[in-house]
Amino acid sequence: MSRPHAPQSFPAPGGVSPGRDAAGEAPGRRAYRGDVDLLRLAACLTVMLGHAGGTLIRRTQDEHQDSAAYLVGHLAEAVNPWAVPMFFAIAGWAVLAGAPPRDQATMLGRIVRHAVPLAFWSLAYLGVYKMVAWDEVDVRGTLVQLPFSATGPGYHLWYLYLYIPLITLFGAAVLLLRGKRPWGLALLGLLFSGGAVLFELVQHATGLDLGGWRWGVTTYAVVYFTAGGILIHSVGSLRLPRWACWAAGIVFAGASALVFLWETRVHYPIENANPLTPVLGVCVILLIAAVWRGARGSGPVTGGDVLGGDGLGGRRGLGGRNGLGGAQSPTDGRSLTGERAAAVTAARRSPLLSRLAGASFGAFLVHVFLIDAWFGALFPLDWGLLATTALFLCGWLGCFAVSLTASLLWGRLPHARRLLG
């Protein structure tokens, strides 16, 4: 299944924060996976890069193919195909290993947490674009089709019509293996899988044009969900030598160049099932895991930061006033290196990183407003290559910053995250 011809690459739905489980409880002794949070942010940023590039391609492909904007758009699109599969992979890691559901209610909570923002933003995009382009938006027809597919101005929301069935089916499988009886999830999964047939029958019997049925799973999505989830789980304990990191970077650059050639000479946009897509994704997973491990181990950490002083628990050590057992820690005042220092460095960095990653879903949902306003209407198409590149980068990063800030702000309002993502 190829991606729609709207600007491509889609980020991260909210998913499950690697620092918390699906119901919001701390995962006990489960190790914090900061690399997964970095993956979510990197994919969100890359999605906006792809949407910005795709918007320029759409504006220039008919009459301005010799412009710098057309070239910059394709260069941006060349590095972003891994973003959609990455969020399937993160979802797979969360459901299968990182934060597997405890019961059916937990899994239903995850589904609702994605379905409610999907409904809200579908209507929000429809309403706003109707006001902007009154004669071009068919509100009645779009409203009829929205329950079944991502039609209308919110083109980027199609991703959730695959994501929700995936977590439903695999969540039910996990619970079944744990001896549970998730009948509600099983029935919902049956609706997703068999709905296309019933959908056709209803349209044929009533004569209504309800669009297409997009709830369901595809082969490539299942492969990314399972294989990607396994890979993300495995790299948590993987140590790459420096040469392997360089090799992953070189392979990523080479695969991006091939994507550029594919999209400019064979087919645009590149299909999600194209072999180049998983190559890019594997490289990103390995590189970000290496970056996270390097960040965790950077710099010495004093013993008081680990066991004495205000330890990891935010009190005087882990076991009482000082140190593990409540007595004076034998490492107070001395430098620690290695795994213990890395653990403390990670603990210091995780709250901000977790908040940013948690806000990435909301940023994904709202960012198309900004992309369409700037790159779809205001971005100049007749500038030179250097000026176009600089303006493109500033606009892309600005859209990311504004979208993420908006998501962080509404996250402070009571219950707003449930509605807005």
C-alpha positions in Angstrom: 0.0 0.0 0.0 1.6 3.2 -1.1 1.4 6.4 0.8 -1.2 8.9 -0.4 -0.1 11.7 -2.8 -0.4 14.3 -0.1 2.9 15.3 1.6 4.2 12.2 3.3 5.7 10.7 6.4 3.7 10.6 9.6 4.9 10.7 13.2 4.3 9.5 16.3 1.0 9.0 17.7 1.0 9.4 21.4 1.7 5.7 22.1 3.1 4.8 25.4 5.8 6.9 27.0 8.8 4.7 27.6 9.0 6.1 31.1 5.4 5.2 32.0 3.0 2.4 31.2 -0.3 2.8 29.4 -2.3 3.7 32.4 0.1 6.3 33.5 1.7 4.4 36.3 5.5 4.2 36.7 6.7 0.9 35.4 8.4 -0.2 38.6 11.8 -1.6 37.9 11.5 -1.4 34.2 14.5 0.4 32.8 13.9 3.8 31.3 14.4 3.8 27.5 15.5 7.3 26.6 16.5 6.1 23.2 12.8 5.4 22.5 11.8 8.9 23.5 14.6 10.2 21.2 13.2 8.1 18.4 9.7 9.6 18.9 11.1 13.1 18.8 13.3 12.4 15.8 10.5 10.8 13.9 8.2 13.7 14.7 10.8 16.2 13.5 11.4 14.2 10.4 7.7 13.9 9.6 7.4 17.7 9.5 10.5 17.7 7.3 8.7 15.4 4.9 5.4 17.2 5.0 7.2 20.5 4.3 9.1 19.0 1.4 6.0 17.3 0.0 4.1 20.5 0.1 6.7 22.2 -2.0 6.8 19.3 -4.4 3.0 19.6 -4.8 3.2 23.3 -5.6 6.1 23.0 -8.1 5.7 19.7 -9.8 3.6 21.1 -12.7 5.1 24.4 -13.6 8.3 24.9 -11.5 10.3 21.7 -11.7 13.4 23.6 -12.5 13.1 25.7 -9.3 15.3 25.3 -6.2 12.1 24.8 -4.2 11.4 21.6 -6.1 14.9 20.3 -5.5 14.8 21.1 -1.8 11.4 19.5 -1.5 12.7 16.2 -2.9 15.9 16.3 -0.8 13.7 16.7 2.3 11.4 13.8 1.2 14.5 11.6 0.6 15.4 11.3 4.3 11.9 10.9 5.8 10.4 7.6 4.6 11.4 5.8 7.9 9.1 7.9 10.1 5.9 6.0 9.6 7.4 2.6 10.1 9.3 3.8 13.1 6.1 4.6 14.9 4.7 1.2 14.0 8.0 -0.2 15.5 7.7 1.9 18.7 4.1 0.7 19.1 5.3 -2.9 18.7 8.0 -2.4 21.3 5.5 -0.9 23.7 2.8 -3.6 23.3 5.1 -6.6 23.1 7.9 -5.6 25.5 8.2 -2.1 26.8 4.8 -1.7 28.4 2.6 -4.7 27.7 -1.0 -4.3 28.8 -2.0 -5.7 32.2 -5.7 -6.2 31.3 -8.3 -5.4 28.7 -9.2 -2.1 30.4 -5.6 -0.9 30.0 -5.6 -1.7 26.3 -9.0 0.0 25.7 -7.6 3.1 27.5 -4.7 3.2 24.9 -7.2 2.9 22.1 -9.4 5.7 23.4 -6.4 7.9 24.0 -5.8 7.8 20.2 -9.3 7.6 18.9 -10.6 10.7 20.7 -7.8 13.1 19.3 -8.3 11.5 15.9 -12.0 12.4 16.0 -11.4 15.9 17.3 -8.6 16.9 14.9 -10.5 15.4 11.9 -13.4 17.8 12.7 -11.0 20.7 13.5 -9.2 20.5 10.2 -12.5 20.2 8.4 -13.9 23.2 10.1 -10.9 25.4 9.7 -10.3 24.6 6.0 -14.0 25.1 5.3 -13.7 28.7 6.6 -10.5 29.3 4.6 -11.7 27.7 1.3 -15.4 27.6 1.6 -16.2 26.4 -1.9 -13.5 23.7 -2.0 -14.4 21.7 1.0 -17.4 19.4 1.0 -18.4 19.3 4.6 -21.4 16.9 4.3 -19.6 14.4 2.2 -16.4 14.5 4.3 -18.4 14.0 7.5 -20.0 10.9 6.1 -16.7 9.4 5.2 -14.6 10.4 8.2 -15.7 7.5 10.4 -14.2 5.1 7.8 -11.1 6.8 6.4 -8.9 9.8 6.7 -10.5 11.9 4.1 -10.6 15.7 3.9 -8.0 18.2 5.0 -6.5 16.1 7.8 -4.7 13.9 5.4 -1.9 13.0 7.9 -4.4 11.3 10.2 -4.6 8.2 8.0 -1.8 6.7 10.0 -4.1 6.1 13.0 -6.5 4.0 10.9 -3.7 1.4 10.8 -2.2 2.1 14.2 -5.4 1.5 16.3 -6.2 -1.9 14.7 -2.6 -3.0 15.2 -2.4 -2.3 18.9 -5.9 -3.8 19.3 -5.0 -7.1 17.7 -1.5 -7.5 19.2 -2.8 -6.2 22.6 -5.4 -8.9 22.6 -2.8 -11.5 21.6 -0.5 -10.5 24.5 -3.4 -10.7 27.0 -4.4 -14.1 25.6 -0.9 -15.4 26.1 -1.1 -14.2 29.7 -4.2 -16.2 30.3 -6.7 -13.4 30.0 -9.9 -13.4 28.0 -10.0 -10.1 26.1 -13.4 -10.6 24.4 -14.0 -6.9 23.8 -10.6 -6.5 22.0 -11.3 -9.7 20.0 -14.6 -8.3 18.8 -13.1 -5.0 18.0 -10.4 -6.7 16.0 -13.0 -8.7 14.2 -14.8 -5.5 13.2 -11.5 -4.0 11.9 -10.7 -7.0 9.9 -14.1 -7.9 8.5 -15.5 -4.3 8.3 -14.4 -3.9 4.7 -16.8 -6.6 3.5 -19.7 -5.3 5.5 -18.8 -1.8 4.4 -19.2 -2.8 0.7 -22.5 -4.5 1.4 -23.9 -1.5 3.1 -22.9 0.9 0.3 -24.3 -1.5 -2.3 -27.6 -1.9 -0.4 -28.1 1.8 0.4 -26.5 3.4 -2.7 -24.6 5.8 -0.4 -21.0 6.9 -1.2 -19.2 6.3 2.0 -15.7 6.5 0.6 -13.4 3.6 1.5 -12.8 1.5 4.5 -9.3 2.2 5.9 -9.5 0.5 9.3 -7.3 -2.6 9.3 -3.8 -3.8 9.0 -1.4 -4.3 6.1 1.5 -6.7 5.7 4.2 -4.1 5.9 2.6 -2.5 9.0 2.6 -5.9 10.8 6.2 -6.5 9.8 7.4 -3.1 11.0 5.3 -3.6 14.2 6.8 -6.9 15.1 10.3 -6.9 13.6 10.8 -3.2 14.5 9.6 -3.8 18.0 12.0 -6.7 18.5 14.9 -4.6 17.1 14.1 -1.6 19.4 13.9 -4.0 22.4 17.2 -5.7 21.4 19.2 -2.5 21.0 18.5 -1.6 24.6 21.4 -3.8 25.6 23.5 -3.4 22.5 26.8 -1.7 22.4 27.9 -0.6 19.0 31.6 0.0 18.2 32.4 3.4 16.8 33.0 1.9 13.3 29.5 0.4 13.3 28.0 3.8 14.0 29.9 5.4 11.1 28.8 2.5 8.9 25.2 3.0 9.9 25.5 6.7 9.0 27.0 6.0 5.6 24.4 3.4 4.8 21.7 5.9 5.8 23.1 8.5 3.5 23.4 6.0 0.6 19.8 4.8 1.1 18.6 8.4 1.2 20.3 9.1 -2.1 18.6 6.0 -3.6 15.2 7.3 -2.3 15.9 10.6 -4.0 16.5 8.8 -7.3 13.5 6.6 -6.8 11.1 9.4 -6.1 12.4 11.6 -8.9 12.7 8.9 -11.6 10.5 6.0 -10.7 7.6 6.8 -8.3 6.7 9.5 -5.9 6.1 9.1 -3.1 8.1 6.0 -2.3 6.0 3.1 -1.0 6.2 2.3 2.7 6.9 -1.4 1.7 9.9 -0.4 -0.4 13.1 -2.2 0.8 14.9 1.2 1.2 12.4 2.2 3.9 13.4 -0.5 6.5 17.1 0.1 5.7 16.7 3.8 6.8 14.7 2.7 9.9 17.3 0.2 11.1 20.1 2.8 10.7 18.1 5.4 12.7 17.4 2.9 15.5 21.1 1.9 15.8 22.4 5.5 15.6 19.9 6.9 18.2 20.6 4.0 20.6 24.3 4.8 20.2 23.7 8.5 20.8 21.7 7.8 23.9 24.3 5.5 25.4 27.0 8.1 24.7 24.9 10.8 26.4 24.2 8.6 29.4 27.9 7.9 30.0 29.2 11.4 29.4 31.1 13.0 32.2 31.9 11.8 35.7 29.2 11.7 38.4 29.9 12.1 42.1 28.9 9.4 44.5 26.5 11.7 46.3 24.6 11.9 43.1 24.1 8.2 43.0 23.8 6.8 46.6 24.4 9.6 49.0 23.1 13.2 48.8 19.8 13.5 46.9 19.9 10.2 45.1 17.8 8.8 42.4 14.6 8.7 44.5 14.8 12.5 45.2 15.6 11.8 48.9 18.7 11.1 50.8 19.8 8.1 48.8 17.9 5.1 47.8 17.5 3.4 51.2 17.2 6.2 53.8 19.3 9.2 54.9 22.4 8.2 52.9 23.2 5.4 50.6 21.5 2.1 50.0 21.2 1.0 53.6 20.6 4.4 55.2 24.2 4.7 56.4 26.9 6.9 54.9 27.6 5.9 51.3 31.1 4.6 50.8 31.3 6.5 47.5 30.3 10.0 48.8 32.4 12.6 47.2 34.2 10.4 44.7 33.8 10.1 41.0 31.8 7.2 39.5 32.1 6.0 35.9 30.6 3.2 34.0 27.1 1.8 34.4 26.3 3.5 37.7 27.3 6.9 36.4 25.4 6.3 33.2 22.3 5.4 35.1 22.4 8.6 37.0 23.1 10.7 33.9 20.1 9.1 32.3 17.9 9.8 35.3 18.9 13.4 35.3 17.9 13.8 31.6 14.8 11.7 31.5 12.1 14.1 32.9 12.5 16.8 30.2 13.0 14.2 27.4 9.9 12.3 28.5 7.8 15.5 28.5 9.0 16.5 25.0 8.4 13.0 23.7 5.0 12.9 25.3 4.1 16.1 23.6 5.2 14.9 20.2 1.8 13.3 19.4 0.0 16.6 19.9 2.7 18.3 17.8 2.1 15.8 15.0 -1.7 16.4 15.1 -1.5 20.2 14.9 1.5 20.8 12.7 -0.2 20.5 9.3 -1.9 23.8 9.9 1.5 25.5 10.1 3.0 23.5 7.2 0.1 24.4 4.9 0.1 28.0 5.9 3.9 28.6 5.4 5.0 26.0 2.8 1.7 25.7 1.0 0.9 29.4 0.6 3.6 31.8 1.7 6.9 30.1 0.8 8.5 31.8 -2.3 9.3 29.5 -5.2 11.6 31.8 -7.2 14.6 32.1 -4.8 18.0 30.7 -5.4 19.2 27.4 -3.9 21.1 28.8 -0.9 18.3 31.2 0.1 15.6 28.6 -0.5 17.5 26.0 1.6 18.1 28.4 4.5 14.4 29.6 4.5 13.2 26.0 4.3 15.3 24.9 7.3 14.2 27.9 9.3 10.5 27.3 8.5 10.7 23.6 9.2 12.4 24.0 12.6 10.0 26.9 13.4 7.0 24.7 12.6 8.4 22.0 14.9 9.1 24.4 17.7 5.7 26.1 17.6 3.8 22.8 17.3 5.7 21.2 20.2 5.3 24.3 22.3 1.5 24.3 21.7 1.3 20.7 22.7 3.3 21.3 25.8 1.0 24.2 26.7 -2.3 22.4 26.3 -0.8 19.5 28.2 -0.9 21.8 31.3 -4.6 22.2 31.0 -6.8 19.7 32.9 -7.9 16.9 30.6 -6.8 18.7 27.5 -4.3 16.0 26.6 -7.2 13.5 26.3 -8.9 15.6 23.7 -6.1 17.2 21.8 -3.4 14.4 22.1 
